[in-house]
Each structure stands twice: as C-alpha cells, then as structure tokens.
Amino acid sequence: MKKHGFHPYHLVEQSPWPLTGAIGAMVMTTGLVKWFHQQNPTLMILGLTITTLTMIQWWRDVTREGTFQGIHTQKVTLGLRWGMILFIVSEVLFFFSFFWAFFHSSLAPTVEIGLQWPPTGITPFNPFQIPLLNTSILLASGVTVTWAHHSLMEANHTQALQGLIITVLLGIYFTALQAFEYWEAPFTIADSVYGSTFFVATGFHGLHVIIGTTFLAVCTLRHAMNHFSPNHHFGFEAAAWYWHFVDVVWLFLFISIYWWGS
C-alpha cells in the first residue's frame, strides 16, 4: 500500500502537533490554577497561545490533506463523519449535566434558597426581551447555514458565500447581545445555585457559539478560495452540524432556564 495517494485508510504524516497540543493543554490548565490562586494569568495566556497555534497549524495540515493532496477519500471521510458525530454526542452529554443541575435545584428548592425558584432575592431576566431576540437570531442563522449548504451542493458559489457570511454575522450579533445581557445582569455567578447554573449553562453555550462562528468563518474563507466542491465539502458540513447542535441547545436553554425557570 502506498504511503501517498488514494487509499482507503488515513495514513498521516509524522506530526509535532499532538505533542505541542498536549503541552499547551497542560500549561493552560496549570496556568488556570495559578491564575485562581495568585491572580497572575501569564502562564494561562502562554498555554492558550500554544494551544491556539497548535490548532491553527494542525487544521491547516488537515485542510491541505483533504483539499490539495487528495488523501480524504470516501472511506476516510466516513471516518471523519463518525468522529464528528461522536464529538457532538459528547457535547450533548456535557450540556445534559448542566440541565440536570438546573432541574435538580429548581424542581425541589431547598430551605437555603427560600423554598422557591427563582431563589429569594433573585430577579431573573425577562425571557421575552433579549433572550427571545437571541432565539430568533439563532433560528434565522440555522436557516441561512442550511441555505448555504444547499447552494453549495447545487454548485451555486455566490449564494453559498452569501449564506455563510450572513450566518457568521448573526453569530457575532448573538454574542454581542449575550455580552450586553451579562453586563446588565441583576445577579452574578455567586448568587446561589440559580446564578451558578444560569451562568455556567448559558456561558458555555456562548463559548460554543463563538467556536461555531469561528468554524463557519474559516469555512467562509475556504469557500471563497474554492476549497469546496458540491460533493467534497465535509469541513463545511461538520461546521453546519455543529451550528445546528448549538441552535438546539439554545432552544432548550431558552425554554427551561429563561422561560420556565423565571
């Protein structure tokens, strides 16, 4: 079996990126602990920089393999699809733990929080203001990313690019509105179990929106450089799957935490 060319299995080149990624993760985690205890974020910033540079160069190599070297055959792409599916399943379980914590505390409020939900002294957000606007933004972005995907499959380069650009702008708009909401919040993460579950759940979702927006922005640049074809565009497809996952999680957050929980 040849090392290069069209083969049914993914024979990768020797790469330094798993090692630098592991070092970056270790430095970032150690730096996070140091930041908490000594109020010095320098080591964490170093670890974050190492991890970011590793990701950029590792994904550059994967893009090169799939776009220019022809290594991502149908068999290889199937493996990548299963990898993305399992990653999204792990993310579902990640958010499931936050919903479990929220419902555990809200369905049987303890005496420490006043035997009521929201707890005594907590003024929750009005779900029909910024949260409802953010819901409509994410639902609209789900439509635009689907429009971009179908345009790509139909070889309509211009409409696919337009759909991607609009989706990225909607993602940025969502993040800006959530930042404004946090800035104006009448409670903090330290305000009982309500503040903890609210900010951890919505904060991690906000982080996923930023990651998904970055993912789609990279896909927008790649599409502008003609990296995708109607039948070979798994990089974009993975980004679209991730974005739909982010949409669905937000719907659960809006209905349970913002609406029912208020």
Disulfide bonds with the S-S distance in Angstrom:
none
